[in-house]
Each structure stands twice: as C-alpha cells, then as structure tokens.
Amino acid sequence: MEKDQNRVSLDPSRIPNHIAIIMDGNGRWAKKRHLPRVAGHKEGMNTVKKVAIAASDLGVKVLTLYAFSTENWKRPQKEVSYLMQLPIRFFKTFVPDLVKHNVKVMVMGDTSQLPEGTQKAVKDAINDTADCDGMILNFALNYGGRDEIVRAVKAIASEVESGKLSSQDVSGTVISQHLMTAPLGRLADPDLLIRTSGEMRLSNFLLWQIAYSEFVFTDELWPDFDGQSLEKAIIQFQQRHRRFGGLINK
C-alpha cells in the first residue's frame, strides 16, 4: 500500500534534473549478514544497476554516483583491489543495458591513477555509450572535492599567468567551467544529494556544486536501496521550497 501511495504522490513533472548519491553502507550490509566486506560491494554494484535504470525511467537527466574517493586508497589493499575490479565487471555486464536505455556513461576524477584494466573498462564504456543521448550516468572515480577545486585553481592561475585570462575576470562561472563537472553544462550542479546508511556528512563530494542542493539522508544501507527508495527521496525533494538564498512566495 505504501509503495502505491508513494507513486501517486510523485509528481512526474518535477523530477530533479541532476541527482547525486553517496553510496554508503556496503560494509555494514555485509557485516550484518556475517559476510566479508567485498560481498557488500558486490551487492552494491547490483544496486547501481537497479537505481540507474529507475532514475532513467523517471526522467532524471544526470545521475552522479560517488564510486571511489581519493581517500578510499587508505582501505586495506585487498579491498581496494576488489573495488578496482568492480568497474570492469560492472561495465562488462551492464553496458548493453545502458545502451538499451539510451544512457551515456561519464567518469570524473583522476582516472590516470587507476589500474590499466580499470582504465580500459572505463574508456570502453564511455566509447560504447557515446551515441546515447538520454540520462548521463556519471561516476566519480578516484574523485575528491578538494582535489577538484585545487586542480581548477591551478588551471585558472596558469591561464592568468599566461595572459589568457585576467584575474579580474575570475568568477563563479569561470571556476565552474574548470571543474570536472564542466561537461555537464547547466546540469553540473545537483538538485538533490542523497546519502545512504544514516551518515550525515559530505565526505569531500562535490563541495562546490552542492551549494544549493537539497539533501536527503536515509538510514537504508546502499545494497538495500532501490527504485522505490529513490522515489521516496524524490518525494521529499518535491515537498521542499528551493529559494537559492532569496525569497519565493509559497
């Protein structure tokens, strides 16, 4: 009954254009079931497939998923090695479905530091979905918000030094154009940020872009998250009034 009520409550004309998700709780999901942490990551990969298709079907234009952060290298080597294999397995099995649903793959982060096999899987997925013009499935892979901003500042400083850009011309728009989300254009900033597992922090994710995003924190662990969970988060989003620092009559 609750599921039907949620579907009735969802306004299909007010679907957020860009949803970003911090996929948290794989390890705890596995621990609850007395399984190794990698089992949680494997199940989490299956959740990515389900949620990506659900988002596409709902009309979301960009879905950005925090897949691997610049800090995740600190985890045990065995776990890191497994995580590096996940994109290979994911894209090998899921790219045909992505093409079928007209979903384009995009990846942001320092992919040059990934193992060769992972880099190849990423490049192949991008190439194989290049002609798709539906939802963009954007993976943040070896990504960190502070690292992204530092890279943008260095690039802008270099342009100022070379005379290509005046320091007086540096603006919020210029900074946005130098971030890893720049290819998304007007869709670069998420309308909605979701974090699973009950944690309430940003973990160095999209620090510039989420300035006016709506946040939804859910206690569900990522492997338990599904299309219905996504709808519930969107309903919360639709019940809010986004003012962007100003005043809007309700």
DRENSELO-850911 format. One record per residue (C-alpha): residue number from 1; residue in three letters; x, y, z. Coordinates in steps of 0.001 Angstrom, whole numbers. Example, Ala and Ser with C-alpha at 12.3 -4.5 7.8 and 13.67 -1.06 7.14 Angstrom:
! residues 2
+-----+-----+---------+---------+---------+
:   k :   r :       x :       y :       z :
+-----+-----+---------+---------+---------+
:   1 : ALA :   12300 :   -4500 :    7800 :
:   2 : SER :   13670 :   -1060 :    7140 :
+-----+-----+---------+---------+---------+
//
This chain:
! residues 250
+-----+-----+---------+---------+---------+
:   k :   r :       x :       y :       z :
+-----+-----+---------+---------+---------+
:   1 : MET :       0 :       0 :       0 :
:   2 : GLU :    2804 :    2409 :     915 :
:   3 : LYS :    4521 :    1822 :   -2392 :
:   4 : ASP :    1331 :    2703 :   -4315 :
:   5 : GLN :     867 :    5829 :   -2216 :
:   6 : ASN :    4423 :    6908 :   -2986 :
:   7 : ARG :    3845 :    6512 :   -6697 :
:   8 : VAL :     652 :    8550 :   -6522 :
:   9 : SER :    2479 :   11280 :   -4570 :
:  10 : LEU :    5354 :   11527 :   -7027 :
:  11 : ASP :    4972 :   14475 :   -9393 :
:  12 : PRO :    6484 :   13366 :  -12723 :
:  13 : SER :    6675 :   16991 :  -13867 :
:  14 : ARG :    9044 :   17947 :  -11021 :
:  15 : ILE :   11729 :   15267 :  -11225 :
:  16 : PRO :   15136 :   16699 :  -10256 :
:  17 : ASN :   17370 :   17065 :  -13299 :
:  18 : HIS :   20562 :   16018 :  -11508 :
:  19 : ILE :   20702 :   13594 :   -8595 :
:  20 : ALA :   23979 :   12795 :   -6819 :
:  21 : ILE :   24304 :    9840 :   -4459 :
:  22 : ILE :   26881 :    8992 :   -1820 :
:  23 : MET :   26562 :    5205 :   -1860 :
:  24 : ASP :   27338 :    4255 :    1734 :
:  25 : GLY :   26850 :    1141 :    3825 :
:  26 : ASN :   28153 :   -1770 :    1742 :
:  27 : GLY :   30474 :   -2946 :    4509 :
:  28 : ARG :   27825 :   -2720 :    7214 :
:  29 : TRP :   25343 :   -4562 :    4998 :
:  30 : ALA :   27822 :   -7426 :    4682 :
:  31 : LYS :   28709 :   -7401 :    8384 :
:  32 : LYS :   25045 :   -7725 :    9373 :
:  33 : ARG :   24946 :  -10897 :    7306 :
:  34 : HIS :   28304 :  -12213 :    8590 :
:  35 : LEU :   29774 :  -11834 :    5113 :
:  36 : PRO :   33106 :  -10306 :    4022 :
:  37 : ARG :   33026 :   -6617 :    3129 :
:  38 : VAL :   33590 :   -7393 :    -543 :
:  39 : ALA :   30222 :   -9176 :    -600 :
:  40 : GLY :   28642 :   -5852 :     280 :
:  41 : HIS :   30478 :   -4124 :   -2550 :
:  42 : LYS :   29309 :   -6800 :   -4984 :
:  43 : GLU :   25702 :   -6357 :   -3905 :
:  44 : GLY :   26180 :   -2596 :   -4058 :
:  45 : MET :   27163 :   -2942 :   -7716 :
:  46 : ASN :   23859 :   -4667 :   -8410 :
:  47 : THR :   22085 :   -1799 :   -6672 :
:  48 : VAL :   23807 :     661 :   -9015 :
:  49 : LYS :   22265 :   -1175 :  -11951 :
:  50 : LYS :   18759 :   -1099 :  -10472 :
:  51 : VAL :   18908 :    2537 :   -9387 :
:  52 : ALA :   20425 :    3736 :  -12673 :
:  53 : ILE :   17592 :    2208 :  -14703 :
:  54 : ALA :   14996 :    3510 :  -12228 :
:  55 : ALA :   16429 :    7029 :  -12463 :
:  56 : SER :   16480 :    6878 :  -16239 :
:  57 : ASP :   12866 :    5679 :  -16357 :
:  58 : LEU :   11813 :    8548 :  -14069 :
:  59 : GLY :   13348 :   11124 :  -16401 :
:  60 : VAL :   16423 :   12103 :  -14379 :
:  61 : LYS :   18911 :   13764 :  -16729 :
:  62 : VAL :   22126 :   13191 :  -14724 :
:  63 : LEU :   22843 :   10610 :  -12015 :
:  64 : THR :   26224 :   11118 :  -10333 :
:  65 : LEU :   27452 :    8278 :   -8129 :
:  66 : TYR :   30356 :    8527 :   -5675 :
:  67 : ALA :   32067 :    5264 :   -6586 :
:  68 : PHE :   35615 :    5682 :   -5210 :
:  69 : SER :   37104 :    8660 :   -3402 :
:  70 : THR :   40678 :    9892 :   -3265 :
:  71 : GLU :   40625 :    8809 :     408 :
:  72 : ASN :   39491 :    5249 :    -309 :
:  73 : TRP :   43080 :    4240 :   -1138 :
:  74 : LYS :   43619 :    4115 :    2639 :
:  75 : ARG :   41458 :    1000 :    2910 :
:  76 : PRO :   43030 :   -2486 :    3140 :
:  77 : GLN :   44846 :   -3415 :     -67 :
:  78 : LYS :   42670 :   -6487 :    -639 :
:  79 : GLU :   39511 :   -4390 :    -502 :
:  80 : VAL :   40983 :   -1695 :   -2764 :
:  81 : SER :   41988 :   -4338 :   -5312 :
:  82 : TYR :   38451 :   -5715 :   -5288 :
:  83 : LEU :   36975 :   -2224 :   -5715 :
:  84 : MET :   39237 :   -1637 :   -8708 :
:  85 : GLN :   37836 :   -4781 :  -10332 :
:  86 : LEU :   34214 :   -3710 :   -9874 :
:  87 : PRO :   34106 :   -1231 :  -12795 :
:  88 : ILE :   35451 :   -3968 :  -15073 :
:  89 : ARG :   32729 :   -6399 :  -14010 :
:  90 : PHE :   30060 :   -3714 :  -13943 :
:  91 : PHE :   30622 :   -2358 :  -17424 :
:  92 : LYS :   31199 :   -5798 :  -18942 :
:  93 : THR :   27742 :   -6946 :  -17859 :
:  94 : PHE :   25783 :   -3694 :  -17858 :
:  95 : VAL :   26825 :   -1613 :  -20882 :
:  96 : PRO :   24341 :   -3399 :  -23223 :
:  97 : ASP :   21512 :   -2474 :  -20824 :
:  98 : LEU :   22764 :    1097 :  -20652 :
:  99 : VAL :   22737 :    1344 :  -24436 :
: 100 : LYS :   19250 :    -196 :  -24496 :
: 101 : HIS :   18049 :    2527 :  -22131 :
: 102 : ASN :   19936 :    5246 :  -24061 :
: 103 : VAL :   22180 :    6016 :  -21048 :
: 104 : LYS :   25545 :    7719 :  -21597 :
: 105 : VAL :   28475 :    6949 :  -19263 :
: 106 : MET :   30670 :    9766 :  -17972 :
: 107 : VAL :   33516 :    9460 :  -15461 :
: 108 : MET :   35156 :   12224 :  -13456 :
: 109 : GLY :   38181 :   12018 :  -11192 :
: 110 : ASP :   41859 :   11241 :  -11636 :
: 111 : THR :   41446 :    8046 :  -13639 :
: 112 : SER :   45148 :    8096 :  -14577 :
: 113 : GLN :   45907 :    6598 :  -11159 :
: 114 : LEU :   43624 :    3589 :  -11686 :
: 115 : PRO :   44949 :     173 :  -12748 :
: 116 : GLU :   45239 :    -297 :  -16524 :
: 117 : GLY :   42394 :   -2798 :  -16653 :
: 118 : THR :   40080 :    -411 :  -14817 :
: 119 : GLN :   41089 :    2482 :  -17066 :
: 120 : LYS :   40343 :     386 :  -20155 :
: 121 : ALA :   36919 :    -642 :  -18841 :
: 122 : VAL :   36073 :    2990 :  -18161 :
: 123 : LYS :   37229 :    4187 :  -21602 :
: 124 : ASP :   35379 :    1358 :  -23365 :
: 125 : ALA :   32148 :    2129 :  -21508 :
: 126 : ILE :   32419 :    5818 :  -22411 :
: 127 : ASN :   33056 :    4968 :  -26064 :
: 128 : ASP :   30327 :    2311 :  -26235 :
: 129 : THR :   27685 :    4712 :  -24914 :
: 130 : ALA :   28959 :    7836 :  -26701 :
: 131 : ASP :   25993 :    7952 :  -29101 :
: 132 : CYS :   23402 :    7695 :  -26317 :
: 133 : ASP :   21621 :   10972 :  -25608 :
: 134 : GLY :   19414 :   10037 :  -22667 :
: 135 : MET :   20407 :   10137 :  -18995 :
: 136 : ILE :   24066 :   10656 :  -18158 :
: 137 : LEU :   25366 :    8117 :  -15623 :
: 138 : ASN :   28306 :    9970 :  -14129 :
: 139 : PHE :   30739 :    8019 :  -11946 :
: 140 : ALA :   33016 :    9881 :   -9523 :
: 141 : LEU :   36020 :    7556 :   -9583 :
: 142 : ASN :   39185 :    8420 :   -7655 :
: 143 : TYR :   37465 :   11732 :   -7049 :
: 144 : GLY :   37753 :   14248 :   -4213 :
: 145 : GLY :   36012 :   17594 :   -3966 :
: 146 : ARG :   39020 :   19444 :   -2556 :
: 147 : ASP :   41329 :   17900 :   -5128 :
: 148 : GLU :   38938 :   19023 :   -7860 :
: 149 : ILE :   38945 :   22616 :   -6579 :
: 150 : VAL :   42751 :   22653 :   -6239 :
: 151 : ARG :   43090 :   21475 :   -9834 :
: 152 : ALA :   40663 :   24156 :  -11005 :
: 153 : VAL :   42541 :   26901 :   -9114 :
: 154 : LYS :   45874 :   25771 :  -10597 :
: 155 : ALA :   44414 :   25763 :  -14116 :
: 156 : ILE :   42943 :   29236 :  -13669 :
: 157 : ALA :   46197 :   30550 :  -12164 :
: 158 : SER :   48093 :   29179 :  -15154 :
: 159 : GLU :   45737 :   30981 :  -17542 :
: 160 : VAL :   46190 :   34221 :  -15608 :
: 161 : GLU :   49997 :   33844 :  -15689 :
: 162 : SER :   49953 :   33256 :  -19443 :
: 163 : GLY :   47742 :   36264 :  -20032 :
: 164 : LYS :   44889 :   34171 :  -21398 :
: 165 : LEU :   42719 :   35309 :  -18505 :
: 166 : SER :   42680 :   38430 :  -16335 :
: 167 : SER :   42465 :   37996 :  -12576 :
: 168 : GLN :   39522 :   40419 :  -12682 :
: 169 : ASP :   37664 :   38005 :  -14923 :
: 170 : VAL :   37769 :   35132 :  -12429 :
: 171 : SER :   34198 :   34488 :  -11336 :
: 172 : GLY :   31993 :   31705 :  -10094 :
: 173 : THR :   31177 :   30863 :  -13696 :
: 174 : VAL :   34860 :   30639 :  -14600 :
: 175 : ILE :   35525 :   28342 :  -11640 :
: 176 : SER :   32594 :   26106 :  -12618 :
: 177 : GLN :   33991 :   25905 :  -16150 :
: 178 : HIS :   37246 :   24499 :  -14749 :
: 179 : LEU :   35664 :   21816 :  -12558 :
: 180 : MET :   35288 :   18172 :  -13544 :
: 181 : THR :   31542 :   18639 :  -13935 :
: 182 : ALA :   32002 :   21315 :  -16622 :
: 183 : PRO :   30966 :   18929 :  -19452 :
: 184 : LEU :   27512 :   18762 :  -17849 :
: 185 : GLY :   26934 :   22443 :  -18565 :
: 186 : ARG :   23771 :   23818 :  -16938 :
: 187 : LEU :   23194 :   20422 :  -15310 :
: 188 : ALA :   26518 :   20469 :  -13431 :
: 189 : ASP :   25044 :   21259 :  -10008 :
: 190 : PRO :   22899 :   18525 :   -8399 :
: 191 : ASP :   19353 :   19437 :   -7450 :
: 192 : LEU :   19280 :   16580 :   -4953 :
: 193 : LEU :   22025 :   14870 :   -2958 :
: 194 : ILE :   21209 :   11518 :   -1341 :
: 195 : ARG :   23371 :    9707 :    1189 :
: 196 : THR :   22523 :    6213 :    2372 :
: 197 : SER :   23398 :    4405 :    5639 :
: 198 : GLY :   22357 :    7156 :    8057 :
: 199 : GLU :   25629 :    9082 :    7972 :
: 200 : MET :   25215 :   12863 :    7677 :
: 201 : ARG :   28366 :   14227 :    6105 :
: 202 : LEU :   29568 :   15084 :    2601 :
: 203 : SER :   32832 :   13123 :    2637 :
: 204 : ASN :   34578 :   15512 :     242 :
: 205 : PHE :   31943 :   15117 :   -2500 :
: 206 : LEU :   31038 :   17891 :   -4964 :
: 207 : LEU :   31868 :   20622 :   -2457 :
: 208 : TRP :   31406 :   23473 :   -4934 :
: 209 : GLN :   28460 :   22057 :   -6861 :
: 210 : ILE :   26142 :   21290 :   -3926 :
: 211 : ALA :   25946 :   24887 :   -2659 :
: 212 : TYR :   22162 :   24906 :   -3169 :
: 213 : SER :   21361 :   21209 :   -3432 :
: 214 : GLU :   18645 :   19649 :   -1314 :
: 215 : PHE :   19957 :   16864 :     957 :
: 216 : VAL :   18177 :   13623 :    1785 :
: 217 : PHE :   19795 :   11280 :    4314 :
: 218 : THR :   18334 :    7803 :    4593 :
: 219 : ASP :   19103 :    5022 :    7079 :
: 220 : GLU :   18917 :    2410 :    4322 :
: 221 : LEU :   22243 :     769 :    3531 :
: 222 : TRP :   23190 :    1123 :    -114 :
: 223 : PRO :   22612 :   -2542 :   -1066 :
: 224 : ASP :   19030 :   -2196 :     269 :
: 225 : PHE :   18351 :     967 :   -1735 :
: 226 : ASP :   16162 :     516 :   -4832 :
: 227 : GLY :   13833 :    2282 :   -7226 :
: 228 : GLN :   11179 :    2755 :   -4565 :
: 229 : SER :   13792 :    4250 :   -2231 :
: 230 : LEU :   14742 :    6678 :   -4995 :
: 231 : GLU :   11111 :    7683 :   -5440 :
: 232 : LYS :   10769 :    8352 :   -1698 :
: 233 : ALA :   13824 :   10620 :   -1791 :
: 234 : ILE :   12448 :   12490 :   -4783 :
: 235 : ILE :    9115 :   12946 :   -2991 :
: 236 : GLN :   10996 :   14566 :     -94 :
: 237 : PHE :   12720 :   16824 :   -2621 :
: 238 : GLN :    9406 :   17802 :   -4181 :
: 239 : GLN :    7971 :   18767 :    -808 :
: 240 : ARG :   10636 :   21402 :    -260 :
: 241 : HIS :   10780 :   25001 :   -1486 :
: 242 : ARG :   14106 :   25888 :   -3054 :
: 243 : ARG :   14834 :   29601 :   -2634 :
: 244 : PHE :   18538 :   29773 :   -3632 :
: 245 : GLY :   19175 :   32402 :    -964 :
: 246 : GLY :   16196 :   34559 :   -1922 :
: 247 : LEU :   12504 :   34579 :   -1093 :
: 248 : ILE :    9816 :   32804 :   -3054 :
: 249 : ASN :    6145 :   33092 :   -2216 :
: 250 : LYS :    4770 :   29664 :   -1385 :
+-----+-----+---------+---------+---------+
//
